Amino acid sequence: MENKNHYRYENEMDTSVLWLKDTPPVLGSGAPRLRSWMVPALMAAVLLVLIVVLGVYNSKKSERLASTEGKVSNLTDTVQSLSVSLLHAQETIKDLHQLKFSVENQKEQLTAVSDALKHLSVVDSLVRSVAELRSSLNSMINNDSAADRCSSSGWTRFGSSCYFFSRVTLSWNESKDWCEKQNAHLVIISTDGEWDFVTKKSIPVWYWVGLSDGRTGKWEWVNHTPYTIEQRRWRPGQPDNWVVPVHGSEDCAHLYENGLLNDLHCYRQLRFICQRHEGHM
């Protein structure tokens, strides 16, 4: 009896098992499978996003790094340029120190030269003083006789010479001959003092002086001393050596009415000035 029941139970169990295997799947049973592949997909998506973000970050970081490296390179070049400029500045400062030292040495030398010139100036002043004293002594010794000889014969004394201002008129050559007969010569004016004396006495009359270019073509005094033209002593535009067909060029000099020199044809009749030196009186 029990064996029959046991056999029935097994048959029933087998039928149930077979029924379960042949039953089609229910729709609700796919949810676990969906969940099983969505998690890895989300993780893969997140990983992909991370990779993209990291790629962008690394790219920007690389650009920044490259920019920084460029700035560092420029800064390095600037530092090197500044170093070179500093070296040049140091060399320039060194040259300036040497120049300063040289200037100081030259300043000392110039000071020494200046002192020497001052001493020379003092010596020259002393020499001039001695010469003036000697001249004064000679003048004092010879003053009376010389003054008398000048004044008694119509001559005027100035310095160590006597001067004769004529009232008659002669040509330049005739005036030269007349002065030489008086143991004198047509006036030779050498110093500023003589110029002042002679011109003050001559103004406003024309007077022949001992200056001519007729002998050599170059201006010289009657004692053949070369004369260098000083324009301040001549009338404006003179000497012009004006040529007249009959009388030739203007080769002789005279004092104009304002005391300045002018060249003139030597045949002209003018007053004249003779000069006699102290030793010939």
Secondary structure, 3 states (H helix, E strand, C coil): CHHHHHHHHHHHHHHHHHHHHHCCCCHHHHHHHHHHHHHHHHHHHHHHHHHHHHHHHHHHHHHHHHHHHHHHHHHHHHHHHHHHHHHHHHHHHHHHHHHHHHHHHHHHHHHHHHHHHHHHHHHHHHHHHHHHHHHHHHHHHHHHHHHHHHHHCCCEEECCEEEEECCCCECHHHHHHHHHHCCCEECCCCCHHHHHHHHHHHCCCCEEEEEECCCCCCCEECCCCECCCCHHHECCCCCCCCEECCCEECCEEEECCCCCEEEECCCCCEEEEEEEEHHHC
